[in-house]
Amino acid sequence: MCPERQDGTGGAGLQVPMAWMYAEYIADELLRTGDLMEPSTLEYRAGRDALALTIFLSDGAVADALPAARLDELRLLTAYGATWCCWVRERLDALDAAPVSGKTGPDPDLALARAAWRWLEETELLAADLDAIAPPPREPVGDGPEAEEAAQVWTPAWQLGLPLGHLAIHLH
């Protein structure tokens, strides 16, 4: 969306990434209403970016009220980690390859979506190691920071954000 000039024709000025900003707004609203995490945390950002990417890359326009069918689609898309990751890559590559009619220069929506994906992929957050759930050890590990740290692992941000977003959709 380009700002309009006085004569009504689109200017060659700043392009506003409305589709990305709207997807981010919807993702933020879903997470806030779910009240799952403080908005100032990196985990919240990971959830918001994962949901915004899902909304932005899914087919069809996002409706204001998010009808039940749209929520079901978002639930399905966010349900499986590895599948979602491949889906995001494929959709971003398809958007890169598709010609954008009427736009000059890079697509600002796609640039923000790519930046969010890069952050989700490259940023690692310290979280509970959900894959290592096992019976408790025979000898107690002890209390304190050492015990907590032993149960945590560095994981890509999208692996934390995706389940958070999925849960927020279920709570909506």
Backbone as JSON Lines, residues from 0, in Angstrom:
{"i":0,"aa":"M","n":[0.84,-1.16,0.0],"ca":[0.0,0.0,0.0],"c":[0.89,1.23,0.0]}
{"i":1,"aa":"C","n":[0.78,2.02,-1.02],"ca":[1.57,3.25,-1.12],"c":[0.72,4.45,-0.71]}
{"i":2,"aa":"P","n":[1.34,5.44,-0.11],"ca":[0.6,6.66,0.21],"c":[0.1,7.32,-1.07]}
{"i":3,"aa":"E","n":[-1.06,7.92,-0.99],"ca":[-1.64,8.58,-2.16],"c":[-1.06,9.97,-2.33]}
{"i":4,"aa":"R","n":[-0.87,10.36,-3.6],"ca":[-0.48,11.74,-3.89],"c":[-1.73,12.58,-4.01]}
{"i":5,"aa":"Q","n":[-1.57,13.88,-4.15],"ca":[-2.71,14.79,-4.23],"c":[-3.59,14.5,-5.44]}
{"i":6,"aa":"D","n":[-3.0,14.05,-6.56],"ca":[-3.8,13.82,-7.76],"c":[-4.46,12.44,-7.76]}
{"i":7,"aa":"G","n":[-4.34,11.68,-6.65],"ca":[-5.04,10.4,-6.55],"c":[-4.25,9.2,-7.03]}
{"i":8,"aa":"T","n":[-3.07,9.43,-7.62],"ca":[-2.29,8.28,-8.07],"c":[-1.33,7.87,-6.97]}
{"i":9,"aa":"G","n":[-0.99,6.62,-6.95],"ca":[-0.07,6.12,-5.92],"c":[1.31,6.72,-6.08]}
{"i":10,"aa":"G","n":[1.91,7.09,-5.0],"ca":[3.26,7.64,-5.04],"c":[4.29,6.53,-5.03]}
{"i":11,"aa":"A","n":[5.5,6.89,-5.32],"ca":[6.58,5.91,-5.3],"c":[7.28,5.93,-3.95]}
{"i":12,"aa":"G","n":[6.6,6.44,-2.94],"ca":[7.18,6.59,-1.61],"c":[7.14,5.3,-0.81]}
{"i":13,"aa":"L","n":[7.06,5.48,0.47],"ca":[7.08,4.41,1.43],"c":[5.91,3.45,1.25]}
{"i":14,"aa":"Q","n":[6.21,2.16,1.2],"ca":[5.17,1.15,1.14],"c":[4.91,0.66,2.56]}
{"i":15,"aa":"V","n":[3.66,0.63,2.96],"ca":[3.29,0.24,4.31],"c":[2.95,-1.25,4.32]}
{"i":16,"aa":"P","n":[3.59,-2.02,5.19],"ca":[3.36,-3.48,5.23],"c":[2.08,-3.82,5.99]}
{"i":17,"aa":"M","n":[0.94,-3.48,5.43],"ca":[-0.34,-3.66,6.12],"c":[-0.68,-5.11,6.39]}
{"i":18,"aa":"A","n":[-0.42,-6.0,5.44],"ca":[-0.78,-7.42,5.64],"c":[0.01,-8.01,6.81]}
{"i":19,"aa":"W","n":[1.31,-7.7,6.89],"ca":[2.11,-8.22,8.0],"c":[1.68,-7.59,9.32]}
{"i":20,"aa":"M","n":[1.46,-6.29,9.32],"ca":[1.08,-5.61,10.56],"c":[-0.26,-6.13,11.07]}
{"i":21,"aa":"Y","n":[-1.16,-6.44,10.17],"ca":[-2.46,-6.97,10.59],"c":[-2.32,-8.39,11.13]}
{"i":22,"aa":"A","n":[-1.49,-9.21,10.49],"ca":[-1.25,-10.57,10.98],"c":[-0.62,-10.53,12.37]}
{"i":23,"aa":"E","n":[0.3,-9.6,12.57],"ca":[0.95,-9.45,13.87],"c":[-0.05,-8.98,14.93]}
{"i":24,"aa":"Y","n":[-0.95,-8.09,14.54],"ca":[-1.98,-7.61,15.47],"c":[-2.89,-8.75,15.91]}
{"i":25,"aa":"I","n":[-3.36,-9.56,14.96],"ca":[-4.24,-10.69,15.28],"c":[-3.51,-11.69,16.18]}
{"i":26,"aa":"A","n":[-2.24,-11.97,15.88],"ca":[-1.45,-12.89,16.7],"c":[-1.3,-12.34,18.11]}
{"i":27,"aa":"D","n":[-1.04,-11.06,18.22],"ca":[-0.88,-10.43,19.52],"c":[-2.18,-10.51,20.32]}
{"i":28,"aa":"E","n":[-3.3,-10.26,19.68],"ca":[-4.6,-10.33,20.35],"c":[-4.89,-11.75,20.84]}
{"i":29,"aa":"L","n":[-4.59,-12.75,20.02],"ca":[-4.81,-14.13,20.44],"c":[-3.97,-14.48,21.67]}
{"i":30,"aa":"L","n":[-2.72,-14.06,21.67],"ca":[-1.85,-14.35,22.81],"c":[-2.25,-13.57,24.05]}
{"i":31,"aa":"R","n":[-2.64,-12.33,23.88],"ca":[-3.04,-11.53,25.05],"c":[-4.32,-12.06,25.68]}
{"i":32,"aa":"T","n":[-5.28,-12.44,24.86],"ca":[-6.53,-12.96,25.43],"c":[-6.31,-14.31,26.08]}
{"i":33,"aa":"G","n":[-5.34,-15.07,25.6],"ca":[-5.01,-16.35,26.24],"c":[-4.31,-16.17,27.57]}
{"i":34,"aa":"D","n":[-3.7,-15.01,27.79],"ca":[-3.02,-14.68,29.04],"c":[-2.06,-15.8,29.47]}
{"i":35,"aa":"L","n":[-1.27,-16.28,28.52],"ca":[-0.36,-17.39,28.78],"c":[1.0,-16.94,29.27]}
{"i":36,"aa":"M","n":[1.39,-15.71,28.91],"ca":[2.74,-15.27,29.19],"c":[2.79,-13.75,29.18]}
{"i":37,"aa":"E","n":[3.75,-13.21,29.89],"ca":[3.95,-11.77,29.9],"c":[4.37,-11.3,28.51]}
{"i":38,"aa":"P","n":[3.77,-10.24,27.99],"ca":[4.13,-9.74,26.66],"c":[5.57,-9.25,26.53]}
{"i":39,"aa":"S","n":[6.25,-9.03,27.63],"ca":[7.62,-8.52,27.56],"c":[8.67,-9.63,27.42]}
{"i":40,"aa":"T","n":[8.26,-10.89,27.37],"ca":[9.22,-12.0,27.33],"c":[9.57,-12.4,25.9]}
{"i":41,"aa":"L","n":[10.71,-13.02,25.76],"ca":[11.12,-13.55,24.44],"c":[10.2,-14.69,24.01]}
{"i":42,"aa":"E","n":[9.71,-15.46,24.95],"ca":[8.8,-16.56,24.62],"c":[7.51,-16.02,23.99]}
{"i":43,"aa":"Y","n":[7.02,-14.91,24.54],"ca":[5.82,-14.26,23.98],"c":[6.11,-13.81,22.55]}
{"i":44,"aa":"R","n":[7.27,-13.19,22.34],"ca":[7.63,-12.73,21.0],"c":[7.68,-13.92,20.04]}
{"i":45,"aa":"A","n":[8.25,-15.04,20.51],"ca":[8.32,-16.23,19.66],"c":[6.92,-16.71,19.29]}
{"i":46,"aa":"G","n":[6.01,-16.71,20.25],"ca":[4.63,-17.12,19.98],"c":[3.94,-16.16,19.02]}
{"i":47,"aa":"R","n":[4.13,-14.86,19.23],"ca":[3.52,-13.86,18.35],"c":[4.05,-13.98,16.93]}
{"i":48,"aa":"D","n":[5.37,-14.12,16.79],"ca":[5.95,-14.22,15.45],"c":[5.52,-15.51,14.74]}
{"i":49,"aa":"A","n":[5.46,-16.62,15.48],"ca":[5.03,-17.89,14.87],"c":[3.58,-17.79,14.42]}
{"i":50,"aa":"L","n":[2.72,-17.22,15.25],"ca":[1.32,-17.05,14.86],"c":[1.16,-16.06,13.71]}
{"i":51,"aa":"A","n":[1.89,-14.95,13.77],"ca":[1.8,-13.96,12.69],"c":[2.25,-14.56,11.36]}
{"i":52,"aa":"L","n":[3.32,-15.34,11.38],"ca":[3.77,-16.01,10.15],"c":[2.69,-16.95,9.62]}
{"i":53,"aa":"T","n":[2.07,-17.7,10.52],"ca":[1.03,-18.64,10.11],"c":[-0.14,-17.9,9.49]}
{"i":54,"aa":"I","n":[-0.56,-16.82,10.12],"ca":[-1.68,-16.03,9.6],"c":[-1.32,-15.39,8.27]}
{"i":55,"aa":"F","n":[-0.14,-14.8,8.2],"ca":[0.31,-14.11,6.98],"c":[0.45,-15.08,5.8]}
{"i":56,"aa":"L","n":[0.99,-16.26,6.05],"ca":[1.28,-17.19,4.96],"c":[0.11,-18.1,4.59]}
{"i":57,"aa":"S","n":[-0.92,-18.17,5.42],"ca":[-2.05,-19.03,5.11],"c":[-2.91,-18.39,4.03]}
{"i":58,"aa":"D","n":[-3.62,-19.2,3.3],"ca":[-4.47,-18.69,2.22],"c":[-5.67,-17.96,2.8]}
{"i":59,"aa":"G","n":[-6.12,-16.97,2.06],"ca":[-7.32,-16.25,2.45],"c":[-6.99,-15.08,3.36]}
{"i":60,"aa":"A","n":[-7.86,-14.11,3.32],"ca":[-7.68,-12.92,4.15],"c":[-8.09,-13.23,5.59]}
{"i":61,"aa":"V","n":[-7.45,-12.59,6.51],"ca":[-7.79,-12.75,7.91],"c":[-8.99,-11.87,8.2]}
{"i":62,"aa":"A","n":[-10.01,-12.46,8.74],"ca":[-11.22,-11.69,9.06],"c":[-11.08,-11.09,10.46]}
{"i":63,"aa":"D","n":[-11.81,-9.99,10.68],"ca":[-11.74,-9.3,11.97],"c":[-12.12,-10.23,13.12]}
{"i":64,"aa":"A","n":[-13.19,-10.98,12.96],"ca":[-13.7,-11.78,14.06],"c":[-13.09,-13.18,14.12]}
{"i":65,"aa":"L","n":[-12.26,-13.53,13.19],"ca":[-11.69,-14.88,13.09],"c":[-12.78,-15.93,13.24]}
{"i":66,"aa":"P","n":[-13.48,-16.25,12.14],"ca":[-14.55,-17.25,12.21],"c":[-13.99,-18.62,12.61]}
{"i":67,"aa":"A","n":[-14.89,-19.48,13.06],"ca":[-14.49,-20.8,13.56],"c":[-13.69,-21.58,12.53]}
{"i":68,"aa":"A","n":[-14.07,-21.51,11.25],"ca":[-13.34,-22.24,10.22],"c":[-11.91,-21.74,10.11]}
{"i":69,"aa":"R","n":[-11.72,-20.45,10.26],"ca":[-10.37,-19.86,10.19],"c":[-9.54,-20.3,11.4]}
{"i":70,"aa":"L","n":[-10.16,-20.33,12.58],"ca":[-9.46,-20.8,13.77],"c":[-9.08,-22.27,13.64]}
{"i":71,"aa":"D","n":[-9.98,-23.07,13.04],"ca":[-9.66,-24.49,12.83],"c":[-8.46,-24.64,11.9]}
{"i":72,"aa":"E","n":[-8.41,-23.81,10.86],"ca":[-7.27,-23.84,9.93],"c":[-5.97,-23.49,10.66]}
{"i":73,"aa":"L","n":[-6.01,-22.46,11.49],"ca":[-4.82,-22.06,12.25],"c":[-4.41,-23.14,13.24]}
{"i":74,"aa":"R","n":[-5.38,-23.81,13.86],"ca":[-5.08,-24.92,14.78],"c":[-4.35,-26.03,14.05]}
{"i":75,"aa":"L","n":[-4.84,-26.37,12.87],"ca":[-4.2,-27.45,12.09],"c":[-2.79,-27.06,11.66]}
{"i":76,"aa":"L","n":[-2.62,-25.83,11.21],"ca":[-1.31,-25.39,10.74],"c":[-0.27,-25.33,11.85]}
{"i":77,"aa":"T","n":[-0.68,-25.02,13.07],"ca":[0.27,-24.89,14.17],"c":[0.43,-26.16,14.99]}
{"i":78,"aa":"A","n":[-0.26,-27.23,14.61],"ca":[-0.27,-28.45,15.43],"c":[1.02,-29.26,15.34]}
{"i":79,"aa":"Y","n":[1.73,-29.21,14.26],"ca":[2.88,-30.1,14.09],"c":[4.12,-29.29,13.76]}
{"i":80,"aa":"G","n":[5.1,-29.34,14.65],"ca":[6.31,-28.53,14.55],"c":[7.09,-28.67,13.26]}
{"i":81,"aa":"A","n":[7.56,-29.88,12.95],"ca":[8.41,-30.06,11.77],"c":[7.65,-29.77,10.49]}
{"i":82,"aa":"T","n":[6.39,-30.15,10.45],"ca":[5.56,-29.88,9.27],"c":[5.39,-28.38,9.09]}
{"i":83,"aa":"W","n":[5.16,-27.67,10.18],"ca":[4.98,-26.23,10.12],"c":[6.23,-25.54,9.6]}
{"i":84,"aa":"C","n":[7.37,-25.98,10.1],"ca":[8.65,-25.4,9.71],"c":[8.87,-25.53,8.19]}
{"i":85,"aa":"C","n":[8.62,-26.69,7.65],"ca":[8.75,-26.9,6.2],"c":[7.72,-26.08,5.44]}
{"i":86,"aa":"W","n":[6.5,-26.02,5.97],"ca":[5.43,-25.25,5.34],"c":[5.82,-23.78,5.24]}
{"i":87,"aa":"V","n":[6.39,-23.22,6.31],"ca":[6.79,-21.81,6.3],"c":[7.85,-21.57,5.24]}
{"i":88,"aa":"R","n":[8.87,-22.44,5.19],"ca":[9.93,-22.29,4.19],"c":[9.37,-22.33,2.77]}
{"i":89,"aa":"E","n":[8.49,-23.29,2.5],"ca":[7.91,-23.43,1.16],"c":[7.09,-22.2,0.79]}
{"i":90,"aa":"R","n":[6.28,-21.7,1.72],"ca":[5.43,-20.54,1.44],"c":[6.28,-19.28,1.2]}
{"i":91,"aa":"L","n":[7.31,-19.09,2.02],"ca":[8.17,-17.92,1.82],"c":[8.9,-18.01,0.48]}
{"i":92,"aa":"D","n":[9.39,-19.18,0.12],"ca":[10.05,-19.36,-1.18],"c":[9.08,-19.1,-2.32]}
{"i":93,"aa":"A","n":[7.84,-19.56,-2.19],"ca":[6.83,-19.33,-3.23],"c":[6.53,-17.84,-3.37]}
{"i":94,"aa":"L","n":[6.46,-17.13,-2.26],"ca":[6.21,-15.69,-2.32],"c":[7.4,-14.95,-2.93]}
{"i":95,"aa":"D","n":[8.61,-15.42,-2.67],"ca":[9.79,-14.82,-3.28],"c":[9.76,-14.98,-4.79]}
{"i":96,"aa":"A","n":[9.29,-16.13,-5.25],"ca":[9.3,-16.44,-6.68],"c":[8.14,-15.77,-7.42]}
{"i":97,"aa":"A","n":[7.06,-15.47,-6.71],"ca":[5.87,-14.91,-7.36],"c":[6.08,-13.43,-7.69]}
{"i":98,"aa":"P","n":[5.75,-13.04,-8.92],"ca":[5.86,-11.62,-9.27],"c":[4.76,-10.83,-8.56]}
{"i":99,"aa":"V","n":[5.11,-9.65,-8.09],"ca":[4.14,-8.79,-7.4],"c":[3.75,-7.68,-8.38]}
{"i":100,"aa":"S","n":[2.49,-7.7,-8.78],"ca":[2.04,-6.71,-9.76],"c":[1.81,-5.36,-9.11]}
{"i":101,"aa":"G","n":[2.23,-4.31,-9.78],"ca":[1.99,-2.95,-9.33],"c":[2.92,-2.47,-8.23]}
{"i":102,"aa":"K","n":[3.89,-3.26,-7.83],"ca":[4.8,-2.83,-6.77],"c":[6.19,-2.64,-7.33]}
{"i":103,"aa":"T","n":[6.82,-1.62,-6.86],"ca":[8.21,-1.39,-7.23],"c":[9.06,-1.65,-6.01]}
{"i":104,"aa":"G","n":[10.14,-2.33,-6.19],"ca":[11.03,-2.63,-5.07],"c":[10.56,-3.84,-4.29]}
{"i":105,"aa":"P","n":[11.24,-4.11,-3.21],"ca":[10.9,-5.3,-2.43],"c":[9.56,-5.14,-1.7]}
{"i":106,"aa":"D","n":[8.9,-6.24,-1.48],"ca":[7.62,-6.27,-0.78],"c":[7.88,-6.1,0.71]}
{"i":107,"aa":"P","n":[7.38,-5.02,1.34],"ca":[7.67,-4.79,2.76],"c":[7.04,-5.84,3.67]}
{"i":108,"aa":"D","n":[5.88,-6.38,3.29],"ca":[5.26,-7.45,4.08],"c":[6.14,-8.68,4.1]}
{"i":109,"aa":"L","n":[6.62,-9.07,2.94],"ca":[7.48,-10.24,2.83],"c":[8.81,-10.02,3.55]}
{"i":110,"aa":"A","n":[9.33,-8.81,3.5],"ca":[10.58,-8.51,4.2],"c":[10.41,-8.69,5.71]}
{"i":111,"aa":"L","n":[9.29,-8.24,6.27],"ca":[9.04,-8.41,7.7],"c":[8.78,-9.87,8.06]}
{"i":112,"aa":"A","n":[8.08,-10.58,7.19],"ca":[7.85,-12.01,7.43],"c":[9.17,-12.77,7.41]}
{"i":113,"aa":"R","n":[10.03,-12.46,6.46],"ca":[11.36,-13.11,6.4],"c":[12.18,-12.79,7.64]}
{"i":114,"aa":"A","n":[12.13,-11.54,8.11],"ca":[12.88,-11.15,9.31],"c":[12.36,-11.91,10.54]}
{"i":115,"aa":"A","n":[11.05,-12.07,10.64],"ca":[10.47,-12.83,11.75],"c":[10.92,-14.28,11.68]}
{"i":116,"aa":"W","n":[10.9,-14.86,10.49],"ca":[11.31,-16.25,10.33],"c":[12.79,-16.43,10.66]}
{"i":117,"aa":"R","n":[13.6,-15.49,10.22],"ca":[15.04,-15.56,10.54],"c":[15.25,-15.52,12.05]}
{"i":118,"aa":"W","n":[14.53,-14.63,12.74],"ca":[14.65,-14.55,14.19],"c":[14.2,-15.85,14.85]}
{"i":119,"aa":"L","n":[13.07,-16.39,14.4],"ca":[12.56,-17.64,14.98],"c":[13.52,-18.81,14.77]}
{"i":120,"aa":"E","n":[14.18,-18.83,13.62],"ca":[15.11,-19.93,13.31],"c":[16.45,-19.78,14.0]}
{"i":121,"aa":"E","n":[16.97,-18.56,14.05],"ca":[18.34,-18.34,14.51],"c":[18.46,-18.08,16.0]}
{"i":122,"aa":"T","n":[17.39,-17.65,16.64],"ca":[17.44,-17.35,18.06],"c":[17.14,-18.61,18.85]}
{"i":123,"aa":"E","n":[17.97,-18.88,19.83],"ca":[17.74,-20.03,20.7],"c":[17.4,-19.54,22.09]}
{"i":124,"aa":"L","n":[16.4,-20.16,22.69],"ca":[15.95,-19.81,24.03],"c":[16.14,-21.02,24.95]}
{"i":125,"aa":"L","n":[16.46,-20.76,26.19],"ca":[16.63,-21.81,27.18],"c":[15.26,-22.21,27.71]}
{"i":126,"aa":"A","n":[14.93,-23.48,27.56],"ca":[13.61,-23.95,27.95],"c":[13.69,-25.36,28.52]}
{"i":127,"aa":"A","n":[12.61,-25.78,29.11],"ca":[12.54,-27.14,29.63],"c":[12.73,-28.14,28.49]}
{"i":128,"aa":"D","n":[13.48,-29.18,28.75],"ca":[13.73,-30.22,27.75],"c":[12.56,-31.19,27.75]}
{"i":129,"aa":"L","n":[11.57,-30.93,26.89],"ca":[10.37,-31.76,26.86],"c":[10.62,-33.13,26.26]}
{"i":130,"aa":"D","n":[11.69,-33.28,25.48],"ca":[12.0,-34.57,24.88],"c":[12.68,-35.51,25.87]}
{"i":131,"aa":"A","n":[13.18,-34.98,26.95],"ca":[13.94,-35.79,27.9],"c":[13.14,-36.13,29.14]}
{"i":132,"aa":"I","n":[11.83,-36.17,29.01],"ca":[11.01,-36.52,30.16],"c":[11.24,-38.0,30.46]}
{"i":133,"aa":"A","n":[11.72,-38.25,31.65],"ca":[12.05,-39.62,32.05],"c":[11.73,-39.77,33.52]}
{"i":134,"aa":"P","n":[11.75,-41.0,34.02],"ca":[11.53,-41.18,35.45],"c":[12.6,-40.45,36.24]}
{"i":135,"aa":"P","n":[12.27,-40.02,37.45],"ca":[13.26,-39.3,38.25],"c":[14.46,-40.18,38.55]}
{"i":136,"aa":"P","n":[15.65,-39.58,38.68],"ca":[16.85,-40.36,38.97],"c":[16.77,-40.96,40.37]}
{"i":137,"aa":"R","n":[17.49,-42.07,40.58],"ca":[17.48,-42.72,41.89],"c":[18.1,-41.85,42.96]}
{"i":138,"aa":"E","n":[19.15,-41.16,42.59],"ca":[19.78,-40.25,43.53],"c":[19.31,-38.84,43.19]}
{"i":139,"aa":"P","n":[18.85,-38.12,44.19],"ca":[18.38,-36.76,43.9],"c":[19.5,-35.89,43.35]}
{"i":140,"aa":"V","n":[19.15,-35.13,42.33],"ca":[20.11,-34.22,41.71],"c":[20.39,-33.06,42.64]}
{"i":141,"aa":"G","n":[19.42,-32.74,43.47],"ca":[19.56,-31.61,44.38],"c":[18.65,-30.49,43.98]}
{"i":142,"aa":"D","n":[18.66,-29.5,44.79],"ca":[17.84,-28.32,44.49],"c":[18.74,-27.19,44.05]}
{"i":143,"aa":"G","n":[18.13,-26.17,43.53],"ca":[18.9,-25.0,43.16],"c":[19.08,-24.86,41.67]}
{"i":144,"aa":"P","n":[19.92,-23.92,41.28],"ca":[20.12,-23.62,39.85],"c":[20.69,-24.79,39.06]}
{"i":145,"aa":"E","n":[21.53,-25.61,39.67],"ca":[22.13,-26.74,38.93],"c":[21.06,-27.73,38.49]}
{"i":146,"aa":"A","n":[20.1,-28.01,39.38],"ca":[19.03,-28.95,39.04],"c":[18.14,-28.39,37.95]}
{"i":147,"aa":"E","n":[17.82,-27.1,38.04],"ca":[16.99,-26.48,37.02],"c":[17.69,-26.45,35.68]}
{"i":148,"aa":"E","n":[18.97,-26.11,35.67],"ca":[19.74,-26.02,34.43],"c":[19.88,-27.38,33.76]}
{"i":149,"aa":"A","n":[19.98,-28.44,34.55],"ca":[20.11,-29.79,34.0],"c":[18.86,-30.2,33.24]}
{"i":150,"aa":"A","n":[17.72,-29.65,33.59],"ca":[16.46,-30.01,32.94],"c":[16.11,-29.07,31.79]}
{"i":151,"aa":"Q","n":[17.06,-28.21,31.38],"ca":[16.78,-27.26,30.31],"c":[17.73,-27.48,29.14]}
{"i":152,"aa":"V","n":[17.28,-27.01,27.99],"ca":[18.06,-27.15,26.76],"c":[17.83,-25.9,25.91]}
{"i":153,"aa":"W","n":[18.85,-25.55,25.12],"ca":[18.7,-24.44,24.17],"c":[17.92,-24.94,22.97]}
{"i":154,"aa":"T","n":[16.9,-24.21,22.58],"ca":[16.04,-24.64,21.49],"c":[15.69,-23.45,20.6]}
{"i":155,"aa":"P","n":[15.52,-23.67,19.3],"ca":[15.14,-22.57,18.42],"c":[13.83,-21.93,18.9]}
{"i":156,"aa":"A","n":[13.73,-20.63,18.75],"ca":[12.57,-19.89,19.24],"c":[11.26,-20.39,18.66]}
{"i":157,"aa":"W","n":[11.28,-20.85,17.41],"ca":[10.02,-21.3,16.81],"c":[9.48,-22.54,17.51]}
{"i":158,"aa":"Q","n":[10.37,-23.36,18.09],"ca":[9.91,-24.57,18.78],"c":[9.22,-24.24,20.09]}
{"i":159,"aa":"L","n":[9.46,-23.07,20.64],"ca":[8.71,-22.61,21.81],"c":[7.48,-21.81,21.4]}
{"i":160,"aa":"G","n":[7.64,-20.99,20.38],"ca":[6.56,-20.1,19.97],"c":[5.39,-20.82,19.33]}
{"i":161,"aa":"L","n":[5.66,-21.85,18.58],"ca":[4.59,-22.56,17.88],"c":[3.6,-23.2,18.85]}
{"i":162,"aa":"P","n":[4.05,-23.97,19.85],"ca":[3.08,-24.54,20.8],"c":[2.35,-23.46,21.61]}
{"i":163,"aa":"L","n":[3.03,-22.37,21.9],"ca":[2.39,-21.28,22.62],"c":[1.27,-20.68,21.78]}
{"i":164,"aa":"G","n":[1.55,-20.45,20.51],"ca":[0.52,-19.94,19.6],"c":[-0.62,-20.92,19.43]}
{"i":165,"aa":"H","n":[-0.29,-22.2,19.33],"ca":[-1.31,-23.24,19.18],"c":[-2.24,-23.25,20.39]}
{"i":166,"aa":"L","n":[-1.66,-23.16,21.57],"ca":[-2.46,-23.13,22.8],"c":[-3.33,-21.88,22.86]}
{"i":167,"aa":"A","n":[-2.79,-20.75,22.44],"ca":[-3.57,-19.5,22.44],"c":[-4.79,-19.61,21.52]}
{"i":168,"aa":"I","n":[-4.61,-20.29,20.38],"ca":[-5.75,-20.49,19.46],"c":[-6.8,-21.35,20.13]}
{"i":169,"aa":"H","n":[-6.38,-22.4,20.82],"ca":[-7.34,-23.27,21.51],"c":[-8.1,-22.53,22.6]}
{"i":170,"aa":"L","n":[-7.47,-21.58,23.24],"ca":[-8.11,-20.84,24.32],"c":[-9.03,-19.74,23.82]}
{"i":171,"aa":"H","n":[-8.94,-19.42,22.53],"ca":[-9.75,-18.33,21.98],"c":[-11.21,-18.73,21.89]}
